[in-house]
Amino acid sequence: MESNYMRGRTNRIEFGVDYYPDQWPRDMWERDFERIRNMGAQSVRMMEFAWAILEPERGRFDFALFDDAIACAANCGLSVVLGTPTATIPNWLYRSAPSVMQIHPSGGSRPFGIRRQPCYNAPAYRDACTQIVRAVGEHFGANPAVVGWQIDNEIGHEGSDRCVCEHCRAQWTEWLRATYGIPAAMNEAWGTVFWSQTYASFDDVELPASDMHLVHNSGLLLDYYRFMSDSAVRHASAQADILRTYIPDSAWISTNLYAPPTGTVIDMEDLNAKMDFPGYDNYPVWGDMDEPLPWYFNAYALSYIRGLKDTGNYTIFEQISGFQGHTCLGYRPNEKEMISFTHQAIALGADRLFYFRWRTAAWAQEQLCSGILDTDNEDNDRLRAITCNIATRSAEYNRFAHLPFEAQACLVYDRDNSRLVKFQHLSRGLKRHIGMIAEAGYDQEMTRSFAPFSIFGVNADVKSARSVDLSRYRIISLNVYQMTDPAFVRRLEAWVQEGGTLILGWRTGARTTDNHNSAKALPGEFSQLSGVRISASESLNETRVGVRIGCIPVQGEVWADVLEPVTACVLARYSGKKKFYAGKPAITENRYGAGRVFYVGTSLNPAGVFLLYRSLFRKAGVPHRFAGLGLEVVRRRCQDGSEVEVVVNHTDRAKWYRCNRIPAWDFTLLPL
């Protein structure tokens, strides 16, 4: 049965708590559930790491603990969301089939005792997943207290999106054969004539283990990333298919994703194909960070999650309730700031939100991950803040939270282009590691392109190039779009011709969909639309270049495309005496039919973004307003048909907007 966005729909915001009955004595459960209900929550989420309890020996299942926990929660008036427990494997599976463990391209093998350690392509793991998912679906599926299911947990996170084990090697060969048919087609796509790489058989193609100095053929790497993505998607989709045979049509299925949005190689749109709506774990600050991520990055990330399906809403499976980390802690948001993360998530489309977790774990890897309560189990300021917020603000949330988010603009991304900059990052300014694994350079540039929509109060979606419905939007922003699909360009041309406003970023049109350098003068397929030619380019790395928008000096970062107008007019020029292209165009505007195309040849600093987009929105006829530093303004339609502005204050001091005072870390609704 296919996904259905109406599953799980209600006419109010739903709150819940992540609860782990397997980690606490039975005599605590009832009191815990009563306190959770008194907090204002309606649901608890559990079981996603409990495989060893559910199947202590191969083929012997024991559901007693969770039968009891579900009944106890239901008796206290709480519904239950269950997770399939496949993100951590039981020791018996590891001992019987140690080859199920992933081997990272860097050469390291994942040990037992961590999470997300098995390979999606290992037959023993796949068979064991089938058995446990079928068993929990058959046993718990008809339980009326179980209203939803979470597939696995943070699929692909913490480096688990890539593997080069023997099982991947076998599946890789079959994937290449299915994709190309004959080796000659693969050789042509990859350009294997270079460095004598030509392959006579698909069996000869090794998985790309890391090299000390050089990178592999870019065509091979892109296909490897696609292959690993398909492996993860198959893993999630198989579980959804199994569950659907056992659960009622009213029960929903989703999975929980994480930041940075494109940090892994997995296509999360594909991963969510069989989910009823997208889900996210919302941690604006984590580990040893000295301050939270900028609020406009969170806005981009949440909008990306919302855009993975056309539901217009999403679920937060883990909402920060304190400070978090596995080995080192950093910034600790106060209770008001912590609640402000809830305000933002709901303003941007969350209609269901689970706080992580009820009580801090007493032991093991998440001892440093704060729950609502500490291990002393006493009421505290976090509990009081969440309880107060649910009690006093739910009526305001309920005016709009269950209705789909509506947008006038859209930031468009492309998954292959995001993969490309993981190994060809072009500029040190685009190389941004989070921890040892996740690469966030692409997300950095997406945030830079998304920020002006947030700053000027223009509702915006984030959608992939393959799925975006251009007719819904008045503005499309397309950045770091090197690998270019001519069919998508034709769609954009027709849309601009009818009056759309298109914003193109640097390096647009530089490659073909096979990742070959374009044989056309840049910006390649976009030359007619943009009305410019690229005469030269420079990687700025971590330096900056002067730019003048009119007479106002700003700066460009990361990259510089030097533009030659053909039919476009110049909006900004490079400046400074040290650059050979000083005085050359940096930003242009081209009239195309009834629409406009802006080409932005560099990554502008905040002042440049502000100046450019203030003018751009005015020319596009899109209502906009700068509310002030730290204020996020989101338009939402209400149940009665009216519209409101949801104004969230992301600062530690009161702000004024439209003659209304918004306290620090708070929000207000203003009618339109």
C-alpha positions as CSV (number, residue, x, y, z in Angstrom):
1,M,0.0,0.0,0.0
2,E,1.4,3.4,-1.0
3,S,1.9,6.4,1.3
4,N,-1.0,8.6,2.2
5,Y,-0.5,12.1,3.6
6,M,-3.9,12.0,5.3
7,R,-2.8,9.3,7.6
8,G,-2.1,10.7,11.0
9,R,-3.9,14.0,10.2
10,T,-5.7,15.7,13.1
11,N,-7.1,19.2,13.7
12,R,-4.6,20.1,16.4
13,I,-0.9,20.0,17.2
14,E,0.1,16.8,18.9
15,F,2.8,16.6,21.5
16,G,4.6,13.5,22.7
17,V,7.7,12.2,24.5
18,D,10.4,9.7,23.7
19,Y,10.2,7.1,26.4
20,Y,12.3,3.9,26.9
21,P,10.5,1.5,29.2
22,D,13.3,-1.0,28.7
23,Q,15.7,1.4,30.5
24,W,13.6,1.9,33.6
25,P,12.1,-0.3,36.4
26,R,8.6,-1.5,35.8
27,D,7.4,0.2,39.0
28,M,8.3,3.6,37.5
29,W,6.2,3.3,34.3
30,E,2.8,4.2,35.5
31,R,3.9,7.3,37.4
32,D,6.0,8.3,34.4
33,F,3.1,8.0,32.0
34,E,0.8,9.9,34.3
35,R,3.3,12.7,34.5
36,I,3.8,12.7,30.7
37,R,0.0,13.0,30.3
38,N,-0.1,15.8,32.9
39,M,2.6,17.6,31.0
40,G,0.1,17.8,28.1
41,A,1.4,15.1,25.8
42,Q,-0.9,12.7,24.0
43,S,1.6,10.1,22.8
44,V,4.9,8.3,23.6
45,R,7.5,6.9,21.2
46,M,9.5,3.8,22.0
47,M,11.2,0.5,21.0
48,E,13.5,1.8,18.2
49,F,16.6,0.3,19.9
50,A,15.1,-2.8,21.5
51,W,16.0,-5.7,19.1
52,A,17.8,-7.7,21.8
53,I,14.8,-7.6,24.1
54,L,12.3,-8.4,21.3
55,E,14.4,-11.3,19.9
56,P,16.8,-12.4,22.6
57,E,17.7,-15.5,20.5
58,R,17.4,-16.0,16.8
59,G,13.7,-16.8,16.1
60,R,12.6,-16.6,19.7
61,F,10.5,-13.5,20.2
62,D,9.5,-12.0,23.5
63,F,7.0,-9.1,23.4
64,A,6.0,-9.1,27.0
65,L,7.9,-6.0,28.1
66,F,6.4,-3.8,25.3
67,D,2.9,-5.4,25.6
68,D,3.0,-4.3,29.2
69,A,4.4,-0.8,28.4
70,I,1.9,-0.1,25.7
71,A,-1.0,-1.2,27.9
72,C,0.3,1.0,30.7
73,A,0.6,4.0,28.4
74,A,-2.9,3.4,27.0
75,N,-4.4,3.1,30.5
76,C,-2.9,6.6,31.2
77,G,-4.5,8.0,28.1
78,L,-1.5,8.0,25.8
79,S,-1.2,6.6,22.3
80,V,2.0,4.9,21.2
81,V,4.4,5.2,18.3
82,L,6.7,2.2,17.8
83,G,10.1,2.1,16.1
84,T,11.4,-0.9,14.1
85,P,14.5,-1.8,16.1
86,T,16.9,-2.4,13.2
87,A,19.4,0.5,13.9
88,T,21.2,-1.7,16.5
89,I,21.7,-5.4,16.1
90,P,21.6,-8.1,18.9
91,N,24.9,-9.8,19.8
92,W,23.7,-13.2,18.6
93,L,23.4,-11.8,15.0
94,Y,26.9,-10.3,15.2
95,R,28.4,-13.6,16.6
96,S,26.6,-15.7,14.0
97,A,27.4,-13.4,11.0
98,P,30.2,-10.9,11.8
99,S,30.5,-9.9,8.2
100,V,27.3,-7.9,8.5
101,M,29.3,-5.1,10.0
102,Q,30.0,-2.1,7.7
103,I,33.5,-1.3,6.4
104,H,33.9,2.4,5.8
105,P,35.8,3.5,2.7
106,S,38.5,4.8,5.0
107,G,39.2,1.2,5.9
108,G,37.7,1.0,9.4
109,S,35.3,-1.7,10.4
110,R,32.4,-0.9,12.6
111,P,32.5,-2.7,16.0
112,F,29.6,-4.3,17.9
113,G,28.1,-2.1,20.6
114,I,27.5,1.1,18.6
115,R,24.5,1.9,16.4
116,R,23.9,1.8,12.7
117,Q,26.8,-0.7,12.4
118,P,25.3,-3.3,9.9
119,C,25.6,-3.1,6.1
120,Y,22.3,-2.7,4.3
121,N,23.5,-5.2,1.7
122,A,24.5,-8.0,4.0
123,P,22.1,-10.9,3.4
124,A,22.2,-12.0,7.0
125,Y,21.2,-8.5,8.2
126,R,18.5,-8.1,5.5
127,D,17.0,-11.5,6.4
128,A,17.1,-10.7,10.1
129,C,15.5,-7.3,9.5
130,T,12.7,-9.0,7.5
131,Q,12.0,-11.4,10.4
132,I,12.0,-8.8,13.2
133,V,9.9,-6.3,11.3
134,R,7.4,-9.0,10.3
135,A,7.3,-10.2,13.9
136,V,6.6,-6.8,15.5
137,G,4.2,-5.8,12.7
138,E,2.2,-9.0,13.2
139,H,2.2,-8.8,17.0
140,F,1.6,-5.1,17.6
141,G,0.0,-4.0,14.3
142,A,-3.6,-4.4,15.3
143,N,-3.1,-2.9,18.8
144,P,-5.5,0.1,18.9
145,A,-3.1,2.0,21.1
146,V,-0.4,1.9,18.4
147,V,-1.1,4.8,16.0
148,G,2.2,5.1,14.1
149,W,5.5,3.6,13.2
150,Q,9.0,4.9,12.8
151,I,11.2,3.0,10.4
152,D,14.7,2.3,11.8
153,N,16.4,5.4,13.3
154,E,18.3,8.2,11.6
155,I,19.2,6.0,8.5
156,G,22.7,6.8,7.2
157,H,23.7,9.0,10.1
158,E,27.2,9.1,11.6
159,G,28.9,7.7,8.5
160,S,26.7,4.7,8.0
161,D,25.7,5.9,4.5
162,R,28.8,4.3,2.9
163,C,30.3,0.8,3.0
164,V,32.8,-1.1,1.0
165,C,32.4,-4.6,2.4
166,E,32.2,-7.8,0.4
167,H,28.4,-7.7,0.4
168,C,28.4,-4.2,-1.1
169,R,30.9,-5.4,-3.6
170,A,28.6,-8.1,-4.8
171,Q,25.6,-5.9,-5.0
172,W,27.6,-3.1,-6.7
173,T,28.4,-5.3,-9.6
174,E,24.7,-6.1,-10.1
175,W,23.8,-2.4,-9.7
176,L,26.3,-1.4,-12.5
177,R,25.0,-4.1,-14.7
178,A,21.4,-3.0,-14.2
179,T,22.3,0.7,-14.7
180,Y,24.5,0.4,-17.8
181,G,23.8,-2.9,-19.5
182,I,27.2,-3.2,-21.0
183,P,30.6,-2.0,-19.7
184,A,31.2,0.2,-22.8
185,A,28.3,2.5,-21.7
186,M,29.8,2.8,-18.2
187,N,33.3,3.5,-19.6
188,E,31.9,6.2,-21.8
189,A,29.9,7.8,-18.9
190,W,32.9,7.7,-16.6
191,G,35.5,8.7,-19.2
192,T,37.7,5.7,-18.2
193,V,40.0,6.3,-21.1
194,F,41.7,8.7,-18.7
195,W,44.6,7.1,-16.7
196,S,44.0,3.7,-18.4
197,Q,40.9,2.9,-16.3
198,T,38.9,1.1,-19.0
199,Y,37.0,-1.9,-17.7
200,A,36.2,-5.0,-19.7
201,S,33.7,-6.4,-17.2
202,F,31.5,-5.0,-14.4
203,D,33.1,-7.6,-12.1
204,D,36.4,-5.7,-12.4
205,V,35.1,-2.5,-10.9
206,E,36.2,-2.2,-7.3
207,L,34.4,-0.1,-4.6
208,P,36.2,3.2,-4.1
209,A,38.2,2.9,-0.9
210,S,39.9,6.1,0.2
211,D,43.3,6.9,-1.2
212,M,46.0,8.8,0.8
213,H,46.4,11.6,-1.8
214,L,44.1,11.3,-4.8
215,V,40.4,10.9,-5.4
216,H,38.8,8.3,-7.6
217,N,37.2,9.0,-10.9
218,S,34.3,11.4,-10.3
219,G,31.9,9.2,-12.4
220,L,32.7,6.2,-10.3
221,L,32.2,8.1,-7.1
222,L,28.9,9.5,-8.1
223,D,27.6,6.1,-9.1
224,Y,28.9,4.6,-5.9
225,Y,27.0,7.3,-3.9
226,R,23.9,6.6,-6.0
227,F,24.3,2.8,-5.3
228,M,24.7,3.4,-1.5
229,S,21.6,5.6,-1.6
230,D,19.6,2.9,-3.4
231,S,20.8,0.4,-0.8
232,A,19.5,2.5,2.1
233,V,16.2,3.3,0.3
234,R,15.6,-0.5,-0.3
235,H,16.3,-1.1,3.4
236,A,13.6,1.5,4.5
237,S,11.1,0.6,1.8
238,A,11.2,-3.1,2.5
239,Q,10.3,-2.4,6.1
240,A,7.4,-0.1,5.2
241,D,6.0,-2.7,2.8
242,I,6.1,-5.4,5.5
243,L,4.4,-3.2,8.1
244,R,1.6,-2.2,5.7
245,T,0.5,-5.8,5.5
246,Y,-0.1,-5.9,9.3
247,I,-1.2,-2.5,10.4
248,P,-4.5,-0.8,9.9
249,D,-4.9,1.9,7.2
250,S,-5.3,4.5,9.8
251,A,-1.8,3.9,11.3
252,W,1.0,6.0,9.8
253,I,4.6,5.2,8.8
254,S,7.5,7.6,8.8
255,T,11.2,7.8,9.6
256,N,13.4,10.3,11.4
257,L,16.1,12.3,9.5
258,Y,18.7,14.7,10.9
259,A,21.1,17.6,10.1
260,P,22.8,18.6,7.9
261,P,20.1,18.0,5.3
262,T,22.4,16.8,2.5
263,G,25.3,15.6,4.7
264,T,25.0,12.0,3.6
265,V,24.9,10.5,0.1
266,I,21.4,9.2,0.6
267,D,18.5,10.7,-1.5
268,M,16.1,11.4,1.4
269,E,13.3,12.1,-1.1
270,D,13.6,8.5,-2.3
271,L,14.0,7.3,1.3
272,N,10.6,8.9,2.1
273,A,8.8,7.6,-0.9
274,K,6.8,5.0,1.1
275,M,6.5,7.2,4.2
276,D,3.3,9.0,4.9
277,F,5.1,12.2,5.8
278,P,8.6,13.3,6.6
279,G,10.2,13.3,10.0
280,Y,13.1,15.0,11.6
281,D,15.2,15.1,14.8
282,N,15.5,18.8,15.7
283,Y,18.8,19.6,17.5
284,P,19.7,23.3,16.8
285,V,22.6,22.8,19.2
286,W,24.5,19.6,19.9
287,G,27.7,18.3,21.4
288,D,30.6,20.8,21.9
289,M,29.0,23.7,19.9
290,D,29.6,27.1,21.5
291,E,26.3,28.4,20.3
292,P,23.2,27.2,18.4
293,L,23.1,27.0,14.7
294,P,21.8,30.3,13.1
295,W,18.0,30.3,13.2
296,Y,17.9,30.7,9.4
297,F,19.9,27.5,9.0
298,N,17.3,25.7,11.1
299,A,14.6,27.3,8.9
300,Y,16.3,25.9,5.8
301,A,16.7,22.5,7.4
302,L,13.1,22.3,8.5
303,S,11.9,23.5,5.1
304,Y,14.0,20.9,3.4
305,I,12.4,18.2,5.6
306,R,8.9,19.5,4.8
307,G,9.7,19.5,1.1
308,L,10.5,15.8,0.9
309,K,6.8,15.1,0.5
310,D,3.9,17.2,-0.7
311,T,2.1,16.9,2.6
312,G,2.9,20.5,3.6
313,N,3.7,19.2,7.2
314,Y,6.1,16.9,9.0
315,T,6.7,15.3,12.4
316,I,9.5,16.1,14.8
317,F,10.5,12.7,16.3
318,E,13.2,14.1,18.6
319,Q,12.9,17.7,19.8
320,I,15.7,19.1,22.0
321,S,14.8,19.4,25.7
322,G,18.2,20.3,27.1
323,F,21.8,20.1,26.0
324,Q,23.0,17.0,24.2
325,G,26.2,15.2,23.4
326,H,28.0,11.8,23.5
327,T,31.4,12.8,24.8
328,C,31.6,16.5,25.2
329,L,29.0,19.2,26.0
330,G,28.8,22.8,25.0
331,Y,26.2,25.5,24.9
332,R,23.2,25.0,27.1
333,P,20.0,26.8,26.0
334,N,17.9,28.2,28.7
335,E,14.3,27.0,29.0
336,K,12.8,29.9,27.0
337,E,15.3,29.4,24.2
338,M,14.7,25.7,24.2
339,I,10.9,26.4,23.8
340,S,11.7,28.8,21.0
341,F,12.9,25.9,18.9
342,T,9.5,24.4,19.4
343,H,7.9,27.6,18.2
344,Q,10.0,27.7,15.0
345,A,9.4,24.0,14.2
346,I,5.6,24.4,14.4
347,A,5.6,27.8,12.6
348,L,7.4,26.0,9.7
349,G,5.0,23.1,9.4
350,A,5.5,20.6,12.2
351,D,2.1,19.2,13.4
352,R,3.4,16.5,15.7
353,L,6.4,16.9,18.1
354,F,8.0,14.4,20.5
355,Y,10.5,15.7,23.1
356,F,13.7,13.8,23.5
357,R,13.6,12.2,26.1
358,W,11.5,11.8,29.3
359,R,14.5,11.2,31.5
360,T,18.3,11.3,31.0
361,A,19.8,7.9,30.6
362,A,21.6,6.6,33.7
363,W,24.3,4.9,31.7
364,A,25.9,4.1,28.3
365,Q,26.5,6.3,25.3
366,E,23.7,8.9,26.0
367,Q,24.4,9.7,29.6
368,L,25.2,13.3,28.5
369,C,21.9,13.6,26.4
370,S,19.6,15.6,28.6
371,G,16.0,14.5,29.0
372,I,13.2,16.6,30.2
373,L,14.0,15.2,33.7
374,D,17.3,14.4,35.1
375,T,18.1,11.0,36.7
376,D,17.0,12.3,40.1
377,N,13.4,12.2,38.6
378,E,12.5,15.5,40.2
379,D,10.3,18.2,38.6
380,N,12.6,20.9,37.1
381,D,12.5,24.0,35.0
382,R,12.5,22.1,31.7
383,L,9.4,20.2,32.6
384,R,7.7,23.3,33.9
385,A,8.6,25.2,30.8
386,I,7.3,22.5,28.4
387,T,4.1,22.0,30.5
388,C,3.4,25.7,30.5
389,N,4.0,26.1,26.8
390,I,1.7,23.3,25.9
391,A,-1.0,24.5,28.2
392,T,-0.9,28.2,27.3
393,R,0.1,28.2,23.6
394,S,-1.6,25.1,22.1
395,A,-4.7,27.1,21.2
396,E,-2.5,29.5,19.1
397,Y,-0.7,26.6,17.5
398,N,-4.0,24.9,16.7
399,R,-5.2,27.8,14.6
400,F,-2.8,26.9,11.9
401,A,-0.5,23.9,12.7
402,H,-2.5,21.2,11.1
403,L,-2.9,23.0,7.8
404,P,-0.4,22.6,5.0
405,F,2.4,25.2,4.7
406,E,2.0,27.6,1.7
407,A,4.9,29.2,0.0
408,Q,5.6,31.9,-2.7
409,A,9.2,31.0,-3.3
410,C,11.3,27.8,-3.6
411,L,15.0,27.0,-3.1
412,V,15.7,24.2,-5.5
413,Y,18.5,21.6,-4.8
414,D,19.8,18.6,-6.8
415,R,21.0,15.5,-5.0
416,D,23.7,14.6,-7.5
417,N,25.1,18.1,-7.3
418,S,25.2,17.9,-3.6
419,R,27.1,14.6,-3.9
420,L,29.5,16.1,-6.4
421,V,30.9,18.8,-4.0
422,K,31.6,16.1,-1.4
423,F,34.7,15.1,-3.4
424,Q,35.1,18.1,-5.7
425,H,34.4,21.0,-3.3
426,L,35.8,23.6,-5.7
427,S,36.8,26.0,-2.9
428,R,38.0,25.7,0.6
429,G,35.1,28.0,1.4
430,L,32.8,25.2,0.4
431,K,34.4,22.5,2.5
432,R,32.6,22.4,5.8
433,H,32.9,19.2,7.9
434,I,30.6,18.5,10.8
435,G,32.4,16.0,13.0
436,M,34.6,13.5,11.1
437,I,32.0,12.4,8.6
438,A,29.3,14.8,7.5
439,E,30.1,17.3,4.8
440,A,28.0,20.5,5.0
441,G,29.5,22.7,2.4
442,Y,26.5,22.3,0.0
443,D,24.1,23.0,2.9
444,Q,26.1,26.1,3.8
445,E,25.4,27.5,0.3
446,M,21.8,26.4,0.4
447,T,21.4,28.3,3.6
448,R,23.0,31.4,2.1
449,S,20.4,31.2,-0.6
450,F,17.5,30.5,1.7
451,A,18.3,33.1,4.4
452,P,17.0,36.1,2.5
453,F,13.5,34.5,2.3
454,S,13.5,34.0,6.0
455,I,15.0,37.4,6.8
456,F,12.4,39.3,4.6
457,G,9.5,37.1,5.7
458,V,8.9,35.4,2.4
459,N,7.5,31.9,2.8
460,A,9.7,29.5,0.9
461,D,9.9,25.8,0.3
462,V,13.0,23.6,-0.4
463,K,12.4,21.1,-3.2
464,S,14.4,18.9,-5.5
465,A,14.8,19.8,-9.2
466,R,13.1,16.6,-10.2
467,S,9.9,17.1,-8.1
468,V,9.4,20.9,-7.9
469,D,6.2,22.2,-9.3
470,L,7.3,25.5,-10.7
471,S,3.7,26.7,-11.2
472,R,3.3,27.0,-7.4
473,Y,5.9,29.7,-7.0
474,R,6.8,33.2,-8.1
475,I,10.5,33.0,-7.3
476,I,12.9,30.0,-7.8
477,S,16.4,30.1,-6.4
478,L,18.9,27.6,-8.0
479,N,22.4,27.5,-6.6
480,V,25.5,25.3,-7.1
481,Y,23.6,23.6,-10.0
482,Q,26.6,22.3,-12.0
483,M,25.2,19.0,-13.4
484,T,22.5,20.3,-15.6
485,D,19.4,18.5,-16.9
486,P,18.3,20.2,-20.2
487,A,14.7,19.1,-19.7
488,F,14.7,21.0,-16.4
489,V,16.1,24.1,-18.1
490,R,13.3,24.0,-20.7
491,R,10.8,23.9,-17.8
492,L,12.5,26.9,-16.3
493,E,12.5,28.8,-19.6
494,A,8.7,28.3,-20.0
495,W,8.1,29.3,-16.4
496,V,10.2,32.5,-16.6
497,Q,8.6,33.3,-19.9
498,E,5.2,33.4,-18.1
499,G,6.5,35.8,-15.5
500,G,8.6,33.9,-13.0
501,T,11.7,35.2,-11.3
502,L,14.7,32.9,-11.4
503,I,17.9,33.4,-9.3
504,L,21.0,31.5,-10.6
505,G,24.1,31.0,-8.6
506,W,27.7,30.6,-9.6
507,R,28.9,27.5,-11.6
508,T,25.4,27.1,-13.0
509,G,25.4,24.9,-16.1
510,A,29.0,23.8,-15.9
511,R,28.4,20.1,-16.4
512,T,26.2,17.6,-18.1
513,T,24.0,15.0,-16.3
514,D,26.9,12.6,-16.9
515,N,29.2,14.9,-15.0
516,H,31.1,15.8,-18.1
517,N,32.3,19.4,-18.5
518,S,29.9,21.3,-20.7
519,A,30.9,21.6,-24.3
520,K,29.1,24.9,-24.5
521,A,30.3,28.3,-23.3
522,L,29.3,28.7,-19.7
523,P,26.7,29.0,-18.3
524,G,26.0,26.3,-20.8
525,E,22.3,25.4,-21.1
526,F,21.4,28.5,-19.1
527,S,23.1,31.0,-21.6
528,Q,19.9,32.1,-23.2
529,L,18.0,32.4,-20.0
530,S,20.7,34.3,-18.1
531,G,21.8,36.5,-21.0
532,V,25.4,36.3,-20.0
533,R,28.7,34.5,-20.7
534,I,31.2,33.4,-18.1
535,S,34.6,34.8,-19.2
536,A,36.6,33.6,-16.2
537,S,36.2,32.2,-12.7
538,E,38.2,32.1,-9.6
539,S,38.0,30.1,-6.4
540,L,38.2,32.5,-3.5
541,N,38.8,29.7,-0.9
542,E,38.6,31.5,2.4
543,T,39.4,35.0,1.0
544,R,37.0,37.7,-0.1
545,V,36.6,39.9,-3.1
546,G,35.1,43.4,-3.2
547,V,31.7,43.8,-4.9
548,R,29.8,47.1,-5.5
549,I,26.0,47.0,-5.7
550,G,25.5,50.4,-7.1
551,C,27.8,52.6,-5.1
552,I,27.6,50.4,-1.9
553,P,30.6,48.2,-1.2
554,V,29.9,44.6,-0.1
555,Q,31.9,41.4,-0.4
556,G,31.9,38.1,-2.3
557,E,33.0,34.8,-0.8
558,V,33.8,31.2,-1.9
559,W,33.8,31.7,-5.7
560,A,33.8,34.4,-8.4
561,D,32.3,34.0,-11.9
562,V,33.3,36.9,-14.1
563,L,30.3,37.8,-16.3
564,E,30.0,39.2,-19.8
565,P,26.5,40.5,-20.4
566,V,24.9,39.5,-23.7
567,T,21.3,40.6,-23.2
568,A,21.5,41.1,-19.4
569,C,22.1,44.4,-17.6
570,V,24.7,44.8,-14.8
571,L,23.5,45.1,-11.2
572,A,26.9,44.8,-9.4
573,R,30.6,44.8,-10.3
574,Y,33.7,43.4,-8.7
575,S,36.0,45.9,-7.0
576,G,39.5,46.2,-5.6
577,K,42.9,46.6,-7.1
578,K,44.3,43.1,-6.6
579,K,41.9,41.3,-8.9
580,F,42.3,41.2,-12.7
581,Y,38.6,41.2,-13.0
582,A,38.0,44.4,-10.9
583,G,35.3,46.4,-12.6
584,K,33.8,43.4,-14.3
585,P,30.2,42.4,-13.8
586,A,29.4,40.2,-10.7
587,I,25.6,40.2,-10.8
588,T,23.3,40.6,-13.7
589,E,19.6,40.8,-14.5
590,N,18.0,39.5,-17.7
591,R,14.5,40.1,-18.9
592,Y,13.1,36.9,-20.5
593,G,9.6,37.1,-21.7
594,A,7.5,38.4,-18.9
595,G,10.0,37.2,-16.3
596,R,13.5,38.0,-14.9
597,V,16.6,36.0,-14.4
598,F,19.3,37.1,-12.0
599,Y,22.8,35.6,-12.2
600,V,24.8,36.0,-9.0
601,G,28.4,35.2,-9.7
602,T,29.7,35.0,-6.1
603,S,28.4,34.1,-2.6
604,L,27.5,37.5,-1.1
605,N,28.2,38.4,2.5
606,P,25.2,39.3,4.7
607,A,25.2,43.0,3.6
608,G,25.3,42.0,0.0
609,V,22.4,39.5,0.4
610,F,20.3,42.1,2.1
611,L,20.8,44.8,-0.6
612,L,20.4,42.4,-3.5
613,Y,17.2,40.6,-2.3
614,R,15.5,43.8,-1.1
615,S,15.6,45.0,-4.7
616,L,14.9,41.6,-6.1
617,F,11.7,41.0,-4.1
618,R,10.5,44.4,-5.1
619,K,11.1,43.7,-8.8
620,A,9.4,40.3,-8.5
621,G,6.3,41.9,-6.9
622,V,6.6,39.7,-3.8
623,P,5.5,41.3,-0.5
624,H,8.4,41.4,1.9
625,R,9.5,43.1,5.0
626,F,12.6,43.1,7.1
627,A,11.3,42.6,10.6
628,G,14.6,43.2,12.4
629,L,17.6,41.1,13.4
630,G,16.6,37.8,15.0
631,L,12.9,38.0,14.1
632,E,11.4,35.3,11.9
633,V,8.1,36.1,10.3
634,V,6.1,33.2,8.7
635,R,2.7,33.5,7.1
636,R,0.2,30.8,7.9
637,R,-3.4,30.2,6.8
638,C,-5.8,29.5,9.7
639,Q,-8.7,27.0,9.9
640,D,-11.3,29.9,9.5
641,G,-9.6,31.0,6.2
642,S,-7.8,34.0,7.7
643,E,-4.1,34.5,7.6
644,V,-1.7,35.3,10.4
645,E,1.9,36.2,10.7
646,V,3.7,33.9,13.2
647,V,6.5,36.1,14.5
648,V,9.3,34.2,16.4
649,N,11.9,36.1,18.4
650,H,15.2,34.3,18.2
651,T,17.0,36.7,20.6
652,D,17.5,37.1,24.3
653,R,15.8,40.5,24.4
654,A,12.3,41.8,23.6
655,K,11.7,43.0,20.0
656,W,9.0,45.1,18.5
657,Y,7.2,44.3,15.2
658,R,4.2,46.1,13.9
659,C,3.8,47.9,17.2
660,N,3.7,44.6,19.0
661,R,6.3,43.6,21.7
662,I,7.6,40.1,21.3
663,P,9.4,38.9,24.5
664,A,12.8,37.2,24.3
665,W,12.6,33.7,22.8
666,D,8.8,34.0,22.4
667,F,6.3,34.2,19.5
668,T,3.1,36.0,18.7
669,L,0.4,35.7,16.1
670,L,-0.6,38.9,14.2
671,P,-3.6,39.0,11.9
672,L,-3.2,40.0,8.2
